[in-house]
Amino acid sequence: MAIFLAIAGAASAYVVGYHIDPVRVQWSGWAGRRDTLSQSLTCNFDSLAYVELFAGELGDSSQYVVTVFDDGKELTRSSGMQTRNHVWVKFENWNTRVAYAKGKKYEFRFTRSGGDRIQYYYDSLDPYHYGGMTDPNRQAIPITFDLAMRVHGRMKALDSTWWGYQTWAFGDTIELNERGVPAKAESAGVGMARIQLLWSSIWPVKDGAFYFSSSHREVAYARGALGCKVVGLLDYSATWASSRVDGSIFCPPINLDKPATDQENYWFRYVQGVVAYFDSIDPNTINVWEIWNEANDTVSFWKVPDTYYAIGSDTVRDMSALYARLCVIAESAVRSVAPEDTVLVGSLVRPQPNVEPPRMDPAEMLSYCYHYGQGAGWDGVSAHYYSDVGFVPAGFEAYAERLRTVMRNNGDYGGLWLTETGWPVDDETSEPARYLCKAFTTAAGTGALAQGGYDRICYFAFRDEFPGFGVLDHDDNPRPAFYAACQTARALTGKRFNGRAMTGETDTDSLVRMYEFEDPTTLKRTWVCWKDDDTKRDVSVRLPVRTNSIAAESLAYSRTPPAFSPTVTNDGWLSLSLNSRPVLISEKTAPQRPNLRVDSVRFVRARSVVRAWVTNHGTRATPVRSGSRMPYPTWAVLRANGDSLTQQVRTTSVAVNQQAEFTFDLDQSRLPDTVLFSVTVNPSQTYVELGTDDNTGHTLVVKP
C-alpha cells in the first residue's frame, strides 16, 4: 500500500501550495515574445520555500523571473535558470520578510529574459479548484486550465501562545501555588489564557466607580505565575444597562444607538475604561480583545430585548445588526486607547443538532455583521466549536471553511481564532483527553488547507470552575486530559506542520488522520495518528519514516505515557494499527534514506529506445530486505502523454551518488507524431525516500 503525503521536498518537507505536473504535449502552448504567463492560487502557507515552472524548449535565453502579485501589487520576485529542454525551472531565493495571508489569492507571473518565448504546459481538467491560469495575451481561457508548476511553502512553528485555555476565578493565589497550578500550567503548555472581564463586576453601579481588584488579580496571575498571553473577553451588560425588563445581563446594553462620544453610550465607556486600565499597567498586559461571548445564542447570551430596542420579525437580521453596532463601538473604544491591539468579533458558536434551543446560523450572522459594520476595522473573527458526537475532524474543518468563506467574500483575511472547544467530563474520562489531542492537532493542520483554517485555539477549560469541564478537577488534581495536554504540547511546541499523510485509498483515508510535524532546526519529524470512527475494528496503515530509530507512545491518560516499540522495516515503512486513541511517533536520529533523482531522459531514434539516467542523492543506498541480502527492486515506468507504456526494474542496490541507467524499448509505429515522454523511478515508493520531487524526468519527441 503506497502512501501519498500532502508534503514534498528532500531533506526538509514543505507544505504543498500548488502542484500540477505536465502530462501530454497536447496540453502545452507558447507565450509570445515578452509576454507573461500567470497562475493564481490561494495561499495556504506562511512563507514561500520555492516555486517551480515546467518549461519546454530551452531557446536562446535560460533565465526566468517569477513575480508574486497581490491584487496587482508586486510583493516579491525570484529568478531561475533552465538547464535543458523540458525540465522544472526552480525559483528558491525569496524575501523572507514578505507576509502572506492564508486564504487569499496571489498571482504568480512568469517572464523570460531577452524576450524569448515560453513553452508552457497545463492541465485542462481543473485539478486545482482554488485559482486558475491566465493566458499569455490576457484573454479569456477555460477556467479549468491550470499551469504546470509547483509551489511549496513553510508554516510557522507552533509556539506556546498558539494554544491556550479558558481560565477564570483564580481565587486564593497562595492556595493555587500550594496546589501546584503554575507548574501544571507550564507542563500542559498553557501559553494563552482567555479571561472574562465582566461589565457587571467591573462597573456594577451606573453612577459608581470601576472596580478592578478581582480582574486585576486574575490577569496578573495568568501573566505572572502562569506566564500566559491574555485574551480579554469583554462581555455582557450590567443590570442597570440591560435592554430587558428582567434586568438580564445577557442581552444588548441600552444606548448603542448613541454616538460613541456620548456619555450615555455606556458600552463604549465600559470597554474604553477596561482597556485603559490594563494599558496603564503595561501596554502588553492585554493586547487581544474578544467582543462578547456566543452572540448567536439568542436564548442564553444574546437575548432578544423587550424594551428600548424594537426587534422585528426578522430576528436574525435585527439581532445581528445590534451586535455589529456593539462591535463597531467596541473597536472604536479599543482604538482610542491602544490602536495596535487586536480586536476579535463574533465568538460564534457552532450549532449542534442535538442541542436545544437552536442558535442563529453563525455564517449568516457573520455576513450581517460585515453588512451592518461596514467601515469597521476589526482584526479577526472568533469562533466556538462543540460537538455532541465526539471530535469529528471533517466537521471541525468544515466550520472553519464556512466562516472563512464569509470572511473572504467580505475582503477579510484576518485571523480566525477558535476561542472555545472542549468535551465534558463524564463516565468515559478518557474521551476529553482524546478530544483535546485531536482538536489541537487538527487545528494546527487546518492552517494548510487551501481555504485557510484556525490561527489560534483555546480549550475549555483549564480548571474545573465550570462544572464538568477542565483538565484539572475542582481540587486542581490532574484528569486524563491534563496528561494528554502535557504530552501533546511537549510533542508539538516548536514544530511546524508539514502536511497530512494520505494512504491513497479512499476508504482508509476516510477513517484515519495522520498529521506530520517537523522540528525546523533538527529536521526530525513527529506524527500524530488516530482512527476517526467509533467502531472497535482497528485500521492498519503504513507510515513513511526516514530513520529506523523512532520513539512511539500512545496518548497519555496518566503521568507516564505508554510507550511501544513498532518495527521499521528496511524499506522505511512503519506499520501501525490505529484506533481512537492517538499515537505519537517521533524520529530520534537524522534521516538515513535514499533519494533518487532522474537526471535526464533521452530518446535514441536509431535504436528506438528511451534511456533514463537516475542518481541516488540520498544518505544511504537503496535498501536490502530484512534478514537477507536481496535488494528491494527499483522500478521505473515510461509514459507517453500520460499513458503507461512499459516499465523496467533494477534488482541491484543503488549506492549513494551512484548513477543507474534504465532502457525502454519502443514500437514507434504505435506512437503519435508528437509525444511527451516521462520516466518515473520508484513510483509507488517500494522503499521510502527523502523526497520525491525529482523522481520524474521528461523529453519531447517529434517524428521526422
N, C-alpha and C positions, 0 to 999 in steps of 0.2 A: 504494500500500500504506500504510494508516494504521498508526500506532503508538500503543499504549496504555501509558502509564507507570504504574508502581506508585508514583506520587507525585502530588501535587496542589499547588495554590497558585498565587499570582500572581507577585509579584516574587521570592519565595523559595519553595523547594519543601519539602515536609514528607513524612514517612513516613505512608502511609495505614494507620491503625489499624483503621478500620471505615468502610464506605461502602455504604449501601443507599439507593437512590433511590425516591421514590414512583412507582407505576406505574398503578394503577387505583383508582377510587373504591370498588370492592367490597372492596379491602384497606385499609379505614380503620375507625376506631372512635372512641368518645368515652370519655374518663376522666370519672368523676363529680366533682362539686364537692369540692375539697380532696383529691382522690385523687392518687396519684403514678403515674408511668409510668417503667418501667425497661428497660434493656437491659444484659446482661452481655457483656463482651468480654475477650479475652485480650490482655494488654499486649505490644506489640512496639516500644515507644519508650522513650526515657529521660526525656522531659518532654513535657507537653501543649502544643500550639500553639493549637489551637482546636477547639471542638465545635459542631456544628450539628444542630438538630432541625427536621424539616419539619413545620410547624404549619398546620392548616387554617383554620377560621373565626377571625377576629380577636377577636370578642366584646367584652366591656367592658374587659378588662384586657390590656395589651400586654406586661407584664413576666413573664419566666420565670426560673426558677432551676434549674440542674443541679448536683447534688451527687455527688461521686465517693466510693464506699464500698469499703472493703477488709474483706471478711468482716463486714459490719455496722457497721464503724467508719468514721466520716466522716473523709476525708482533706483535701478541699478543695472549694470551690464557686465558681460564677461565675454572673453574671446576663446576660440578653439581652433585647432588645426586638423584638417583632413589629411590622412596619410596615404590613402589609396582609394580606389573605386569601391563604392558600396560598403561603407563602414559607418560606425557610430562616431560622430564628432562630439568630443566631450568638453564641457564648459564647467570648470571647477573652482575658479577664483572669484569669490563673491564678497561683497561688502557685508560684513557681519553685523553692522550697526543698523541695517535696514529692518524695520519692524513689519511683519505681515499679520493681517487679520484673518483668522480662520473663518471659513465660510464665505470669504469674499473672492470674487473673480478677478484674476490677473491675466494680462495678455503677455505671452512670450513671443517676441517678434524677432525673426532671424533675417540677417543680411549677410552678403558676401563681399569681401573687399575686391577692389578692381572692377566692380560692375559685372562680374561673372554671373551667369545664370545658375540657379539652384535646382538640381533634380531632387525632388522630394517624393516620399511615399506616404500613403494614408490608408485608413481602413474605412470603408463606406458603410459598414454595418452598425454604426453607432455603438461601439463597445464602451465608450465613455459618456456618461449621462450628465455631466456637470459643467460642460463647456463645449466649444466647437472650433473648427478650423475656419480661418479666413483666407480666401484665395488671394494669390499674389496681386491681382488687379482690384482688390476690394469689392469684387462683385459678389452678388448673392450666390451661394452654393448650397447644396442639400445640408440640412442641419445634422445629418447623420455622419458627416465626414469628420474624422479625427486624424490628426497628423501623427506620423510615426516618429515619436520622440519619447524620452523618459525624463521624469523629474523626480528627484529624491531629496527629501528634507530631513531635518533633525527636529526632535522635540526637546523642550527644556527638561532638565532633570527635575524631578519632584522634590521640593524642599518641605520642611516640616510645616510650613504655613499653608501647604496645598490642601491639607485635610485638617478638620477640626471637629469640635463638639459643641452642642448646646450646653452652656453652663450657667448656673444661677444659684442664688440662695446659699452663698458660701458660709454664712453664719460665723461661728466662732473660729477664727483663723488658728488659734492655738490648738483647738481640738482637731482641726483639719490637719495641721502639721503632725500632731501626735498619731493620727491615723495614717500618715504617710502619703497623703494625697499628692503633694508636689512630686515626690519620687515616682508615684504611679502614673501621673500625667506625663512625666518625662519618658518613662518606659513605654507608654502607649503612643508616643509620638504626637502628643497633643500640641500642635503648633498654632492653632487658631481657636479662639473662644467666641461664641456668639452669645452676647449678653443683652438681656431685655432691660430697657431703660423706661419703665412705665411712667407715663404722664401723671397718672393718679397717685403715684408715690412721690414723685419729684415735685409736683405742683398741685397739692391736694385741695387747696382753698383758692378761690378766684382772686381775692384781694390779699392773699398771703404770699409768703416768700417761697423760693425754690429750696428744696431740701435734698442734698446730695450725699448725705452721710452713708446710706446703705449702698447706693450705686457706686459711690467712690470706693468703698471698701471692696466690692466685687471686682471692679475694673482693676484696681491696684493689685489685688491678689492674683488675678488672672495674668496680668503683665509681669508682676514681680516674682511671686512664688512659682507660678506655672510657666513663665517665660513665653506667654502667648501673644500673638497678634489679635486684637479685639475687633470684632464686628459689632457695632452698636445698633440694636434693634429699637427703633423709635416707633412706639405703637400705643394704640388705644386712646380713648378720650379720657376725660375726667368727668365725674358725675355731674359737676356743675356746668360742664360744657357739652353735655350729651344732647343728641337730637332725638331722644326718645323720652316719653313721659315717665317711664320706669327708671330713668337715670342710668341706664346701662352704659358702660364704658366701651362696649364692643359695637360701636356704631360711628358714623361720621360725626366729628365735632361740629358745633354750630359755627356760623360766620365764615365758612370757607369762601363765600361769595364776596367777601370784603377784600379790598386791596391788602397786599402783604404788609404795607406800611401802616395800616390802620391798627390802632392799639387794641381793637376788639377782634382782630384776627388772632385768636388765642393759639391756634395750631402753629402759626408762624413764630409766635413768642416762645412757645414751649420748645420747638426744635432749635431755634436760634440760641435760646438760653442753655440748652444741654450741650450743644456743640461748642459754644463759647466757654463754658465751664471747663470741659475737658481739654480744649485747646489751650486754655490759660495755664494748665499744669504742664503740658508738653504737647506740641503740635502732633506728635506721633502717638499720643495716648490712644486715640481712636481716629483713624482716618478712612474707615469704611462704614457707611451708614445705610441700613436697610429700612425701607419705609413701610411700616405696618406689617402685620402677620396674617397671612392667608386671607387676603381681601376678597377672594372669590367665594368665600364661605359666608353666605348671607344669613345663615341660621346661627352660626357660632360667633364669628369675629368681625363681621361687617354687616350687622343687622340693618334692615330697612328702617329708616327714620319714620316716626309717626308724628313728628312736629318739626317745625322750621322749614324743612325741605319738602317739596311736592314731588313724589315719585309716581310716574305714570304707569301705564300698563306694560311698557317695555322695561321691566325691572333691570335686566342685564345692562341695557344701554345706559339707563339713568344712574344706576349704582356705579357703573364703570366711569361715567363722566365725573361723578363726585370723587371717585378715587383718583382719577387723573388730575383733578384740581388739587387734591390733597398732595399729590406728588410734586406738582409744579411749585406749590408753596414751600414744601419741604426742601426741594432743591435750591430754591431762592434763599431760604434761610441758611442752609449749609454754606452756600457760596458766599454769603455776606460775611462769613467768619473765616472759612477755610476753603478758598476757591479751588484748590487742587485735590481736595478729598474726593473719595469715590462714593457715588450715590447709586444705590440699587433699588429698583422698584419692582413691584409685582408680588413677591412672596406667594406665588400662585401654587396652590396645592392640586395635585392630580386627582381627578375624580376616581372613586373606587366603586365599581358596580354594586358591591355588597354592603356599601356603607350608606346609610340613610341619615339625614336627608341629602339629596344630590346637591352638588356645588355648581356654581356658574362655570361654564366651559372656560378653562384658563386661556386658550388661544384666542377665543372670541373676546374675552375681557381685555387681553393684552392689545389686540387690534384697536379696540375702542380707546385704550389709553394713549396710543400713538395719535389717534384721530383728535381726541379732545385735549391732548397735551402737546399739541404742535408748538414747536419753538423751544420746548424744554430740552435740556442737555444732560439728562441723567446718563450714567456711565455703564449701566448694565441692568440685567434682569435677574431676579432671584426666583427660585422655584423650590417646591417641596414634592418629593416622590415617596408615596407609601403604596404598599401592595397588600391585598388581603389574601394572596395566594403564595406568599413567599417571594423570593427575589427572582424576577423574570428579566434577564438581560435585554431581550428584544423590546419589551415594553419600556424598560429603563432608557434605552437608546431612542425609541420612538418618541418619548416625551420630550427629550432634548431636541429632536428634529422638528417637532410641531412648534415649539417655541422659537427655535432658530429660524424657521421659515417665516414666521410673523416678523421677527426682528429684521431679517434680510429684506423682506418686502417693504419695510419702512426705513431702509438705509441704515439700520443699527447693527454695527459689527462689534459692539462692546462685549463685555463678559456675560456669561451665564453661570451664575453661582447656585449650586444646589445647597441651600442653607438648612435643609432638614431632610433626612431619610432615616429609617430605622425599623426595628422589629420588636414588638413587645415580648417581655419575658413571660413564658408560660411553662407548662409541664415539660415541654421539649426544650430544655435550657440551652441546647447546643445550636438551635436554629438562629438565634441572634448572632452567634459567633460566625456562622456560615454567611449570613446576610451581610454582616459588616465587611468581611474579607471580599466577598463578591462585589459589593457596592463600590468599595474603594478602588478595587482593581478595574472594574468595568468603567467607572467614571474616568479614570486615567486613560483608558483605551478610547473613550468617545472623542477625545481631542483629535484623533487621527482620522475620524470619519470625514467624508467629503463635505458634509453639511456643517461640520463643527459639532462640538459637544459641550460638556460641562468644564468650567475653568477652575472651580473650587468645590469642595464637598464638606458638609458638616453632618456628623452623625448625631442623632437624637437618642440618648443624651449621654453625658459622661457620668454624672452622679444620678442617683435614683430619687431626685426631688419630685419628678413627675411619676407617680406610682406605675410600676410595670415596665418602665424604661430605665436605661442606664447600664453602662458596662460595669459600674460599681453598684453594690446594693445599698440599702438605706444606711448601713453602718460603714459604708465605704470599703467593704470587702470585695475582692475581685469575683466577678462572674466569668463564665467561659468566654464571653465576648471580649472581656478585657485581655485575656491571654491571646486571643486571636488578633486583637488590635496591636498588641506589642509585637507579635511575630510579623504581621503584615507591614507595619511601619518600619521594622528593622530590615525587612527584605527589600522594600521598595523606595525608602527615602534615599535621595541622591541618585536614583536610577532614572533613565529616560525610557519612555515607551518606544518600542520598535514596531510592533505590529501584532496582529492576531494570527496564530498558526492555524492553517486550514488543512484538512486531510485531502481535500479534493473530492470527497464522497459526500453528496448532499445529505443523506440520512445521518451520517456520523456528525457532520458539521452542525446539523440542527440540534444535536444532543449535547455537544461538548463545547467548552470555552477553554482556549489555551492562549494566554497572553505572554508576550515576550518583552522583557525589560533589559537594559544594558547599563553597566557602570561606564560613564563616559571617560573615566581615567584608565581603568584596567581593561576595559572592553569585555569583561566577563559578563555573562548573561544569566538572567533569572527568569523562570517561567512560573506562572500561577495557573493551575489547570483544575477543571472540575466538570462533572456531568450536570446538565441543566435539569432534567426532568426528575420526577419523584419515584419512578419505578425502581425496584430493587436490583434490577439487572445492571451490572457494571458494563462499561463500554471500553473496549480495547482500542488503544491508539498507539502511534509511534511518534516520537518527538526527535527532531534532529539536533543533536548536541555536538559541540566542536572539540570536546575533550572527553576522555574516558574517566576522568576524575570528577565526580559530582557529589553534591550533598542533596539529600532528599528528606523532606518532612511532610507529614500530614498536618492539617490545620490544628493549632493548639487549642485545647479546651481546658488545659491546666498549665501549671508552671513549666513543665517540661514537655516541649513539642515531641510527638512520637516520630522518631527517625526511622527510615527504612533504607534498604540498600538495593535498588534496582541495578541491573547489569546493563552496561552499554556494550553492545556488540562491536566488533571491529569495523563494521560498516558505518558506525557513528549513529545508529538509530537506538533510541531508548524506548523500550516497550513499557506502557503504563496501562493499568486498569483503573478507570476513573469512575467515581461515584459522586454523590452530592457533597461530600467533604473535600474541600480543595486540598491540593498538594502543591508544595513549593519546591522547585528544582533549581539548583544553582551550580554553575561551573566553578570548580575550585582552582583550576590551573589554566594557563594560557592556551589558546586554541592550537590544536595539532590535527590538521586535516589537509587533504589535497585541495587544489584549486585549479581546475582545468580551464584553459583559455584557447579558443580557436584562433590561431594566429592568422591563417589565410585559407581561402578556398579558391581552387583554380579548376578550370575546365580544359582538358587536354584533347583537342579536337582530333588529332591524328590517331590517338588511341581510343577515343570515345569513352573517356573516363573522367570522373570528378575526383580530385585529390584534396584532402584537407590535412593541415598540419596543426597539431594540438600540443601545447606545452603545459606541464604541471608547475604552476607558480605558487604552490602552497607550501606548507611547513612539514609535510610528510608525504611519502609515496602513497599511491593508491593502495588500499588495504588488502590483506590476505584474510581468508576466513579463519575464524577462531578454531584452534585445535588442528589446523592443517597448514600446508604451505601453498594452497591453491588460492590465487588472487581472485578477488571479485571481478567479474567481467566489466569492461568499459565499452559501452555501446555507443555507436554513432549512427544517426539517422539522416538520410538525404531526402530532402523535399524539393519539389518543383512547383513553384507558385502555390505553396502551402500544402500540396498533396504529397503524402509519403510515397517515395519510390522504392527505396531499399535501405538496408541497414548493414553495418559491419560491426564486428566485435573483436576487441583485443583481449586476449586471455592471459597476458603477462602484465605485471605491475608497471606503472609509470612512475619513475623516480622523480624526486624534486629537481626541477629545471631540465628534465628530460623532455625531448620533443618526440611525439609519436605521429605516425602518418596513417591515414585511412584512405583507401582507394575504392571507388564505387564504379562498377561497370554500367554502361548505359546502352539503351536501344534508342538511338537518335530518331528513328522513324516514328516513335510514339510521342515525341516531344513537340510542343508548339514552336512556332518560328522564333519567338522571344520568350525567355524563361528566366525567372529569378530563382537560382538555386540557393538553398540554405543547408548547412550541416550543423546539427546539434549533437553535442557529446554529453554522455551521461544524462539523457533527457528525463528519466524517471527517478534520478538520484538513487541509483542502485547502492551507492555509498554517499555519505554526506560530505559536502564540500564547504569551504569557507564562504563561497559566494557563487552565484550562477549567472551574473550579468553578462559574462563573456563566453558563455558556453555555446553560442551560435555565431557562425560566420556566413557571409553571403558572397555570391558572384552573379553577374548578369551575363547571359549568353544569347547572342543573336545569330541565327542561322545565316550563312553567307548567301 
